[in-house]
Structure formats: structure tokens, C-alpha cells
Amino acid sequence: MSYLFQQDESLADGVRRIAGHQVHKAIEELQNSESDRHEAIHEVRKRFKKLRGLIRIVRPGLGDQYSQINVWYRDAGRRLSRVRDAESMLESLGKLKARFDDPAYVDLFAAFEKCFQARKQQLVEEWIDLEQELQTLCEELQTAQKQIENWKIKGNPDKILREGLQQNYRRGAEALATLHEQPSDELFHECRKRSKYYLYHMRLLKDVWEPILSAQLSVLDQLNDYLGDDHDLAVMTCQLTSEPERFGAASDIDQLLTLIARQREEWQSAALALGDRIYAEKPKAFARRLQTYWKLWQNTNAKKS
């Protein structure tokens, strides 16, 4: 697997290899003119998020480079968000339709699907320079790919990993604790971001103890599904309430908002219950445990050679 540290390479070499591969694949996806552009944009944005997860795990060793790299890939992803957000609303509506499959809602979902399709098409038509934007980004990524070779990760690898893991885990645990006290869309979104980076970190480290971390990945995938789907419905709610003239009768909007609220309550309750278990460990203990796995894994490789 490409998004995975290997036993026979240094931490710095692994980071540069993985980052280089993600950028290379993003360039390929942008250059493939025969691909579905919505899907290509979705894949490229996911690669940018994986890159940001990668540099977070070695943040203490990147020093001043970290902010510059993180901001560049964050902003690059945002440049593509308009088209992707329109597509995600249709996907979210599809999940809602599957959840509430009563025949009484068939016409309701059909009407809103038509509205979201029209909105998506309008955004595409308004973005008349989309292909030029993708070409420009592709050229910028080719430059960024060369810069990866110069990334410097300074310090003891074991300590860098421990500190990087602890920082992100701690922020996720703190966001979850605050969320229990003061629930809000913003805090659910913050938990989503932190758990996503946590997921990426476990993917990167999976081979240091595969049975344990594969199990961790499974529950993190589930948590991120709950939080991601909930976030999409939060965005949908905002669209419905801020632009009601786009979506037909007020009674239909109210009915859809009621279904959204019911689904969000289910997903949020499930996410909180699962999050409490995922973040049950203290940040320092969590980071030291993963550091120990890493060191044992590295020592095993040293003995082989």
C-alpha cells in the first residue's frame, strides 16, 4: 500500500515517498481528460487531506515548513470545493432517501433531487474556467512535487512520532469532551477533522502491529462515516434555510428538515458513543503506546538486517 510507512525506510524517507506518490496520483487524475470531473475533483481533494494528515504526524520535525505546506494543500483543496460540495449534497440526499424509504416520501425526495441537480449544473456552468483552473492546479502540483524532495524532518524519529500523534489525539479528545457539554455543528465538524487525521495516522502506522491497528481503523472508519454524513446534512440544512426560494414549497422544506433532524440525531448519538470509546485513552498514554509499537517494529527490522 502506498499510504503506509515501510519497515525498511527512515521516517523522513517514508514521508517524502508517501507525499510524492499522493501528489503524483493527483496530477494523473487532473490530467485524465476522460475521467468524470466530479469524481476526479473528489479524489484529488481526498489526496490533499491525506497529505495534511501525513505532515501532521511529523509536525514537530518539520518546524517552520509545516505551516507553509499545510496551508498550501488546504487552500488548494478549497479551490475545488464548489463542485464537490454540490455533488456531496446529492449523495447525502440519496442516503436520506434510503433511510426514509416510505412510499409517502417518494415525491418529496424526487423534487429535492431535481433541485440539487439543477444547483449542481448551475455551479458547473458558472465556473466556466473549470478546466483552466484544473490545468493551473496541475502545473502547481508539478512544482510542489519537486519541493517534496527538499522537505527536512529534523529530530529523533521516535520522539517526532510520539509528539505528532499526541497533539492530534489530544485535540480530538478535547473537542469531544467540549461537544458533550456544548453540542454544536462547529464542534461536530472539529471532531470530524480530528478523527479523520487520527484515521490517517493509523493507516500510516498499520504495519507496526497490524491486528491491533486494523481493528482501530475499522472503528475509526465507522466514526468518520457518522461524522461525515452528519456534516453533509448540516450543510444541507444551511442551504435549505438560507436559500428557500431554490427548493419549492415551504411545507416540503419543513418536511425534509424534519427528516434531516431525525437522521442527524441518530448519527450524532452513535458518533458520541463510539467517540467516547475511541478516545478513552489518555493522550500521553496513547502516544507512548504507538511509539513503543513503532520502536519494536523498527528493532525487528534492524535484527533482520
KEKE-3310 file (N, C-alpha, C; in steps of 0.2 Angstrom, whole numbers, plus 5000, padded with zeros to 4 digits):
npx = (5004:5002:5000:5007:5019:5035:5045:5058:5063:5068:5060:5059:5062:5051:5040:5042:5042:5028:5021:5025:5020:5006:5004:5008:4998:4987:4990:4990:4976:4970:4975:4969:4958:4947:4941:4928:4924:4919:4921:4935:4939:4935:4943:4956:4954:4953:4966:4973:4969:4974:4988:4989:4986:4997:5008:5005:5008:5021:5024:5031:5044:5045:5046:5046:5042:5030:5018:5018:5017:5005:4995:4996:4991:4978:4972:4972:4964:4952:4950:4943:4931:4918:4912:4913:4905:4892:4890:4891:4880:4869:4873:4871:4858:4853:4857:4848:4836:4837:4837:4824:4813:4799:4785:4777:4786:4792:4789:4793:4807:4810:4808:4817:4829:4829:4830:4843:4851:4849:4855:4868:4872:4871:4881:4892:4891:4892:4905:4915:4928:4933:4941:4952:4956:4959:4970:4979:4981:4986:4999:5004:5005:5015:5026:5026:5028:5041:5047:5044:5055:5064:5060:5063:5065:5068:5076:5074:5066:5057:5053:5047:5036:5029:5026:5019:5008:5002:4998:4988:4979:4975:4969:4958:4952:4949:4940:4929:4926:4921:4911:4901:4897:4893:4885:4886:4886:4898:4907:4905:4910:4923:4927:4926:4936:4947:4946:4947:4961:4966:4962:4970:4983:4983:4982:4994:5003:4999:5006:5014:5009:4999:4986:4981:4980:4972:4960:4957:4957:4945:4935:4937:4934:4920:4916:4920:4912:4899:4901:4905:4894:4884:4889:4887:4873:4871:4877:4867:4856:4859:4859:4846:4839:4844:4842:4828:4820:4825:4821:4807:4791:4787:4782:4786:4800:4800:4796:4807:4817:4813:4815:4829:4833:4829:4837:4850:4851:4851:4864:4873:4871:4876:4889:4894:4894:4903:4914:4918:4923:4934:4942:4945:4957:4971:4979:4994:4997:4992:5000:5013:5011:5009:5021:5030:5026:5030:5044:5048:5044:5053:5065:5064:5066:5079:5086:5084:5092)
npy = (4994:5011:5022:5021:5018:5010:4996:4996:5009:5025:5037:5050:5047:5039:5048:5057:5049:5044:5057:5061:5051:5053:5066:5064:5055:5063:5073:5064:5061:5074:5076:5067:5068:5061:5056:5057:5073:5077:5066:5065:5077:5075:5064:5070:5080:5072:5067:5078:5080:5068:5071:5081:5075:5067:5076:5081:5070:5071:5084:5090:5088:5095:5109:5126:5123:5117:5124:5131:5121:5115:5125:5127:5115:5115:5126:5124:5113:5119:5127:5119:5116:5120:5113:5100:5101:5102:5090:5082:5085:5079:5065:5064:5067:5055:5045:5049:5047:5033:5029:5034:5026:5026:5025:5036:5047:5047:5056:5068:5067:5065:5078:5086:5080:5084:5098:5099:5094:5103:5114:5110:5109:5122:5128:5122:5127:5141:5141:5143:5143:5131:5120:5126:5130:5118:5114:5124:5121:5108:5111:5118:5108:5100:5108:5108:5094:5093:5100:5093:5084:5091:5092:5093:5084:5085:5079:5067:5052:5043:5052:5062:5056:5052:5064:5071:5062:5063:5076:5078:5068:5073:5085:5080:5073:5083:5091:5082:5081:5094:5095:5086:5094:5106:5105:5108:5112:5116:5111:5097:5096:5099:5088:5079:5082:5080:5067:5061:5064:5056:5044:5043:5043:5031:5023:5025:5019:5006:4994:4992:4985:4975:4968:4974:4988:4987:4984:4995:5004:5000:5004:5018:5021:5019:5029:5041:5040:5042:5055:5062:5060:5067:5080:5083:5084:5094:5105:5104:5107:5121:5126:5124:5132:5145:5148:5147:5149:5142:5129:5126:5123:5129:5120:5108:5110:5111:5098:5090:5095:5090:5077:5076:5081:5071:5060:5065:5066:5052:5049:5057:5053:5040:5043:5050:5040:5030:5038:5041:5029:5027:5038:5035:5033:5041:5055:5056:5042:5035:5040:5036:5022:5019:5024:5015:5003:5006:5007:4994:4988:4994:4989:4976:4975:4980:4969:4959:4963)
npz = (5000:4996:5005:5018:5030:5028:5034:5030:5028:5032:5044:5038:5024:5022:5023:5013:5002:5002:5002:4989:4981:4983:4977:4964:4960:4961:4951:4940:4940:4938:4925:4917:4905:4901:4912:4924:4929:4941:4950:4949:4955:4968:4971:4971:4981:4992:4992:4995:5008:5014:5013:5022:5033:5034:5036:5048:5057:5058:5062:5073:5068:5056:5058:5054:5041:5041:5043:5031:5021:5025:5024:5010:5004:5010:5005:4992:4991:4994:4984:4975:4980:4977:4966:4971:4983:4979:4973:4984:4991:4983:4985:4999:5000:4994:5003:5014:5008:5006:5020:5024:5017:5015:5005:5005:5005:4992:4982:4988:4989:4976:4971:4978:4974:4960:4962:4968:4958:4948:4955:4955:4942:4938:4946:4939:4926:4929:4933:4922:4919:4923:4918:4915:4928:4934:4926:4929:4943:4941:4936:4946:4956:4950:4952:4966:4969:4966:4976:4987:4988:4995:5008:5025:5039:5055:5070:5083:5077:5084:5094:5087:5081:5092:5098:5088:5086:5099:5100:5090:5094:5107:5104:5097:5108:5117:5109:5108:5122:5125:5116:5121:5132:5126:5113:5096:5078:5074:5083:5081:5068:5070:5078:5068:5059:5067:5070:5057:5054:5064:5059:5047:5052:5059:5048:5041:5050:5051:5049:5060:5070:5065:5067:5079:5075:5063:5068:5075:5065:5059:5067:5068:5055:5055:5064:5057:5046:5052:5057:5045:5037:5045:5045:5031:5031:5039:5032:5021:5028:5030:5017:5013:5022:5020:5007:5003:4992:4982:4983:4982:4989:5006:5015:5010:5012:5026:5029:5024:5032:5044:5043:5041:5053:5062:5057:5059:5073:5076:5070:5077:5090:5089:5085:5096:5106:5101:5099:5112:5116:5107:5111:5124:5130:5138:5131:5132:5136:5125:5114:5118:5118:5105:5100:5106:5099:5087:5089:5092:5081:5072:5078:5075:5062:5061:5067:5058:5047)
capx = (5000:5006:4999:5009:5026:5038:5049:5065:5065:5068:5054:5059:5061:5044:5036:5044:5039:5021:5019:5027:5015:4999:5004:5009:4992:4983:4992:4987:4969:4968:4977:4965:4953:4942:4938:4922:4927:4917:4925:4942:4940:4934:4949:4961:4953:4955:4973:4976:4968:4979:4994:4989:4986:5004:5013:5003:5011:5028:5024:5037:5051:5045:5047:5043:5040:5024:5013:5018:5014:4998:4991:4995:4986:4972:4969:4972:4958:4946:4948:4939:4926:4912:4909:4912:4900:4886:4889:4890:4873:4866:4875:4868:4850:4852:4857:4842:4831:4837:4835:4817:4811:4792:4782:4775:4791:4795:4788:4797:4814:4811:4808:4823:4834:4829:4833:4850:4854:4849:4860:4875:4873:4872:4888:4897:4890:4895:4913:4917:4935:4935:4946:4959:4958:4962:4976:4984:4982:4991:5005:5007:5007:5021:5031:5025:5031:5048:5048:5044:5062:5068:5057:5068:5062:5074:5075:5073:5060:5053:5050:5043:5030:5025:5023:5014:5002:4999:4995:4981:4974:4973:4964:4952:4949:4947:4934:4924:4923:4918:4905:4897:4895:4890:4884:4886:4888:4905:4911:4905:4914:4930:4928:4926:4943:4952:4946:4950:4968:4968:4962:4976:4989:4983:4983:5001:5006:4996:5010:5018:5006:4993:4980:4978:4978:4967:4954:4956:4955:4938:4930:4938:4930:4913:4916:4921:4906:4894:4903:4905:4887:4881:4891:4884:4866:4872:4877:4861:4851:4861:4857:4838:4836:4847:4840:4822:4817:4828:4819:4800:4786:4789:4779:4791:4806:4800:4796:4813:4821:4811:4818:4836:4834:4829:4843:4856:4850:4854:4871:4876:4871:4881:4896:4897:4895:4909:4920:4920:4927:4940:4946:4945:4964:4974:4984:5001:4997:4990:5006:5018:5009:5011:5029:5033:5025:5035:5051:5048:5044:5060:5070:5064:5069:5086:5089:5084:5097)
capy = (5000:5017:5027:5016:5018:5004:4995:4996:5015:5030:5041:5055:5044:5037:5054:5060:5044:5044:5063:5061:5047:5057:5072:5061:5052:5069:5075:5060:5062:5080:5076:5062:5072:5056:5055:5061:5078:5077:5061:5067:5083:5072:5060:5075:5083:5067:5066:5084:5078:5063:5074:5085:5070:5064:5080:5081:5065:5073:5091:5093:5088:5099:5116:5131:5121:5114:5129:5133:5115:5113:5130:5127:5110:5116:5131:5120:5109:5124:5129:5114:5114:5122:5107:5094:5101:5101:5083:5078:5086:5073:5059:5065:5066:5048:5042:5051:5043:5026:5029:5035:5023:5025:5027:5043:5052:5047:5063:5073:5066:5066:5085:5089:5078:5089:5105:5099:5093:5110:5118:5107:5111:5129:5129:5120:5132:5147:5140:5142:5142:5125:5116:5130:5130:5112:5114:5128:5117:5103:5114:5120:5102:5098:5111:5105:5088:5094:5103:5087:5081:5096:5093:5091:5082:5086:5077:5059:5050:5041:5057:5066:5052:5052:5071:5072:5058:5065:5083:5077:5064:5077:5090:5077:5071:5089:5093:5078:5082:5100:5093:5083:5099:5111:5102:5112:5110:5118:5106:5091:5097:5099:5081:5075:5084:5077:5059:5060:5064:5050:5038:5043:5041:5023:5020:5026:5015:5000:4988:4992:4980:4975:4965:4979:4994:4986:4984:5003:5008:4999:5008:5025:5022:5020:5036:5046:5039:5045:5062:5065:5061:5072:5086:5084:5086:5101:5109:5104:5111:5128:5128:5124:5138:5151:5149:5143:5150:5137:5122:5125:5125:5129:5114:5102:5111:5109:5091:5087:5097:5086:5070:5078:5082:5064:5056:5068:5064:5045:5048:5061:5049:5035:5046:5051:5034:5027:5043:5040:5023:5028:5042:5033:5033:5047:5057:5054:5035:5033:5042:5032:5015:5019:5025:5008:4998:5009:5006:4987:4986:4996:4985:4969:4976:4980:4962:4955:4965)
capz = (5000:4996:5011:5023:5032:5027:5039:5028:5026:5038:5044:5033:5018:5021:5022:5006:4997:5003:4999:4982:4977:4983:4973:4958:4958:4960:4944:4935:4940:4935:4918:4913:4902:4900:4919:4927:4933:4948:4953:4949:4960:4974:4973:4972:4987:4997:4992:4999:5015:5016:5013:5028:5039:5034:5039:5055:5061:5059:5063:5077:5065:5050:5060:5050:5035:5042:5041:5024:5017:5027:5021:5003:5002:5012:5001:4985:4991:4995:4977:4971:4984:4975:4963:4976:4988:4975:4972:4990:4993:4980:4989:5006:4999:4992:5010:5017:5004:5008:5027:5025:5011:5015:4999:5006:5004:4986:4978:4991:4988:4969:4970:4980:4969:4955:4964:4969:4952:4945:4958:4953:4935:4938:4948:4934:4921:4931:4934:4915:4918:4927:4915:4916:4935:4935:4922:4933:4949:4939:4935:4953:4959:4947:4956:4973:4969:4966:4983:4992:4989:5000:5015:5030:5046:5060:5077:5084:5074:5089:5098:5082:5080:5098:5099:5082:5087:5105:5098:5086:5098:5112:5101:5096:5114:5120:5106:5110:5129:5124:5112:5126:5136:5122:5106:5090:5072:5073:5087:5077:5062:5073:5080:5062:5056:5071:5069:5051:5054:5068:5054:5043:5056:5060:5041:5040:5055:5052:5049:5066:5073:5060:5070:5083:5071:5059:5072:5077:5059:5057:5071:5066:5048:5056:5067:5052:5042:5056:5057:5039:5035:5049:5042:5025:5032:5042:5026:5018:5032:5029:5011:5013:5026:5018:5000:5002:4986:4977:4984:4982:4994:5012:5018:5008:5015:5033:5030:5023:5038:5050:5042:5042:5061:5064:5055:5062:5080:5076:5068:5082:5096:5088:5085:5103:5110:5098:5100:5119:5117:5103:5114:5131:5132:5139:5125:5133:5136:5118:5110:5120:5116:5097:5100:5108:5094:5081:5090:5092:5074:5069:5080:5072:5055:5062:5069:5052:5043)
cpx = (5004:5006:5001:5017:5029:5043:5057:5067:5065:5061:5053:5058:5054:5039:5036:5041:5031:5018:5020:5022:5008:4999:5004:5002:4987:4984:4989:4979:4966:4970:4972:4958:4946:4938:4932:4925:4925:4921:4932:4943:4939:4940:4955:4960:4955:4962:4976:4975:4973:4986:4994:4989:4994:5008:5011:5007:5018:5029:5030:5043:5051:5047:5043:5040:5032:5018:5012:5015:5007:4993:4990:4991:4979:4968:4968:4965:4951:4945:4944:4933:4919:4908:4908:4906:4893:4885:4888:4883:4868:4867:4871:4861:4849:4852:4851:4836:4831:4835:4827:4814:4803:4790:4779:4780:4794:4794:4792:4804:4815:4812:4814:4829:4835:4832:4840:4854:4854:4854:4867:4876:4874:4879:4893:4897:4893:4903:4915:4924:4938:4941:4953:4961:4962:4969:4981:4986:4987:4998:5008:5009:5013:5027:5031:5028:5038:5051:5048:5051:5066:5065:5062:5064:5067:5072:5075:5066:5055:5049:5045:5036:5026:5022:5018:5007:4998:4995:4988:4976:4971:4968:4958:4948:4946:4940:4928:4921:4919:4911:4900:4893:4891:4890:4883:4888:4896:4910:4911:4909:4922:4932:4929:4933:4948:4952:4948:4957:4970:4968:4968:4982:4989:4984:4991:5005:5004:5000:5014:5015:4999:4986:4977:4976:4973:4960:4952:4954:4947:4933:4931:4934:4923:4912:4916:4915:4900:4895:4902:4898:4883:4883:4888:4877:4866:4872:4871:4856:4852:4858:4849:4836:4839:4845:4833:4819:4819:4824:4811:4796:4789:4787:4784:4798:4806:4799:4803:4818:4820:4815:4826:4837:4834:4835:4850:4856:4853:4861:4875:4877:4876:4888:4899:4898:4902:4915:4922:4924:4934:4945:4946:4952:4967:4979:4991:5002:4996:4997:5012:5017:5011:5018:5032:5032:5029:5042:5052:5048:5051:5065:5070:5067:5077:5090:5089:5090:5104)
cpy = (5006:5022:5023:5017:5011:5003:4996:5003:5020:5034:5046:5053:5042:5043:5057:5056:5045:5051:5063:5057:5050:5062:5069:5058:5058:5072:5071:5061:5068:5080:5072:5066:5067:5054:5059:5066:5079:5072:5062:5072:5080:5068:5065:5078:5078:5066:5072:5083:5073:5066:5078:5081:5068:5069:5082:5076:5067:5080:5093:5093:5093:5107:5121:5129:5119:5118:5130:5127:5114:5118:5129:5121:5111:5121:5128:5116:5113:5126:5125:5112:5115:5116:5101:5095:5100:5094:5079:5079:5080:5067:5059:5064:5058:5044:5043:5047:5036:5024:5029:5033:5022:5028:5034:5049:5052:5053:5068:5073:5067:5074:5088:5087:5082:5095:5104:5097:5099:5114:5116:5109:5118:5131:5127:5125:5139:5147:5138:5141:5136:5121:5120:5130:5124:5111:5118:5124:5111:5105:5116:5114:5099:5101:5109:5099:5088:5096:5098:5084:5085:5096:5090:5090:5081:5083:5069:5057:5047:5046:5061:5063:5053:5059:5073:5068:5061:5072:5082:5074:5069:5082:5086:5075:5077:5092:5089:5079:5089:5099:5090:5089:5105:5109:5108:5109:5111:5113:5099:5091:5096:5092:5077:5076:5080:5069:5057:5059:5058:5044:5038:5041:5034:5020:5020:5021:5008:4994:4987:4986:4979:4973:4971:4985:4993:4986:4992:5006:5006:5003:5016:5026:5023:5027:5041:5046:5043:5053:5066:5066:5066:5079:5088:5087:5092:5106:5109:5108:5119:5130:5129:5130:5145:5153:5145:5144:5145:5131:5121:5127:5124:5123:5108:5103:5109:5101:5087:5089:5093:5079:5071:5078:5075:5060:5059:5066:5057:5045:5052:5056:5043:5037:5047:5045:5030:5032:5042:5034:5024:5033:5041:5034:5040:5049:5054:5046:5032:5034:5037:5024:5015:5020:5018:5003:5000:5006:4998:4985:4988:4991:4978:4969:4976:4973:4958:4957:4964)
cpz = (5000:5002:5017:5024:5031:5032:5037:5026:5033:5038:5039:5026:5016:5020:5015:5001:4997:5000:4992:4978:4977:4978:4965:4955:4957:4953:4939:4934:4937:4927:4914:4911:4901:4907:4920:4931:4940:4953:4954:4954:4967:4976:4975:4979:4993:4998:4996:5007:5018:5017:5020:5034:5040:5037:5046:5059:5062:5060:5067:5073:5059:5052:5056:5044:5035:5040:5034:5020:5019:5024:5014:5001:5005:5007:4994:4985:4991:4988:4973:4975:4981:4971:4967:4980:4985:4974:4978:4993:4990:4983:4995:5005:4998:4999:5014:5014:5006:5016:5028:5018:5011:5008:4999:5005:4997:4982:4981:4989:4980:4967:4972:4976:4963:4956:4965:4963:4948:4948:4956:4946:4934:4940:4943:4928:4923:4932:4927:4914:4922:4925:4916:4923:4936:4932:4926:4939:4947:4939:4942:4957:4956:4951:4963:4974:4969:4973:4988:4994:4994:5007:5020:5037:5051:5067:5077:5081:5079:5092:5093:5082:5086:5099:5094:5084:5093:5104:5095:5090:5104:5110:5100:5102:5117:5116:5107:5117:5129:5121:5117:5130:5132:5115:5101:5084:5071:5077:5084:5071:5065:5075:5073:5059:5060:5070:5062:5051:5059:5063:5050:5046:5057:5053:5040:5044:5055:5053:5055:5070:5070:5063:5075:5079:5066:5062:5074:5070:5057:5061:5070:5059:5050:5059:5062:5047:5046:5056:5050:5036:5038:5046:5036:5026:5036:5036:5022:5021:5031:5022:5010:5017:5024:5011:4999:4996:4981:4977:4985:4988:5001:5016:5016:5011:5023:5034:5029:5029:5044:5049:5043:5050:5064:5063:5058:5070:5080:5075:5074:5088:5095:5088:5092:5107:5107:5100:5108:5120:5113:5107:5122:5134:5133:5133:5126:5132:5128:5114:5112:5118:5109:5096:5101:5102:5088:5083:5090:5085:5070:5071:5077:5065:5056:5063:5062:5047:5046)
residu = (MET:SER:TYR:LEU:PHE:GLN:GLN:ASP:GLU:SER:LEU:ALA:ASP:GLY:VAL:ARG:ARG:ILE:ALA:GLY:HIS:GLN:VAL:HIS:LYS:ALA:ILE:GLU:GLU:LEU:GLN:ASN:SER:GLU:SER:ASP:ARG:HIS:GLU:ALA:ILE:HIS:GLU:VAL:ARG:LYS:ARG:PHE:LYS:LYS:LEU:ARG:GLY:LEU:ILE:ARG:ILE:VAL:ARG:PRO:GLY:LEU:GLY:ASP:GLN:TYR:SER:GLN:ILE:ASN:VAL:TRP:TYR:ARG:ASP:ALA:GLY:ARG:ARG:LEU:SER:ARG:VAL:ARG:ASP:ALA:GLU:SER:MET:LEU:GLU:SER:LEU:GLY:LYS:LEU:LYS:ALA:ARG:PHE:ASP:ASP:PRO:ALA:TYR:VAL:ASP:LEU:PHE:ALA:ALA:PHE:GLU:LYS:CYS:PHE:GLN:ALA:ARG:LYS:GLN:GLN:LEU:VAL:GLU:GLU:TRP:ILE:ASP:LEU:GLU:GLN:GLU:LEU:GLN:THR:LEU:CYS:GLU:GLU:LEU:GLN:THR:ALA:GLN:LYS:GLN:ILE:GLU:ASN:TRP:LYS:ILE:LYS:GLY:ASN:PRO:ASP:LYS:ILE:LEU:ARG:GLU:GLY:LEU:GLN:GLN:ASN:TYR:ARG:ARG:GLY:ALA:GLU:ALA:LEU:ALA:THR:LEU:HIS:GLU:GLN:PRO:SER:ASP:GLU:LEU:PHE:HIS:GLU:CYS:ARG:LYS:ARG:SER:LYS:TYR:TYR:LEU:TYR:HIS:MET:ARG:LEU:LEU:LYS:ASP:VAL:TRP:GLU:PRO:ILE:LEU:SER:ALA:GLN:LEU:SER:VAL:LEU:ASP:GLN:LEU:ASN:ASP:TYR:LEU:GLY:ASP:ASP:HIS:ASP:LEU:ALA:VAL:MET:THR:CYS:GLN:LEU:THR:SER:GLU:PRO:GLU:ARG:PHE:GLY:ALA:ALA:SER:ASP:ILE:ASP:GLN:LEU:LEU:THR:LEU:ILE:ALA:ARG:GLN:ARG:GLU:GLU:TRP:GLN:SER:ALA:ALA:LEU:ALA:LEU:GLY:ASP:ARG:ILE:TYR:ALA:GLU:LYS:PRO:LYS:ALA:PHE:ALA:ARG:ARG:LEU:GLN:THR:TYR:TRP:LYS:LEU:TRP:GLN:ASN:THR:ASN:ALA:LYS:LYS:SER)
# end
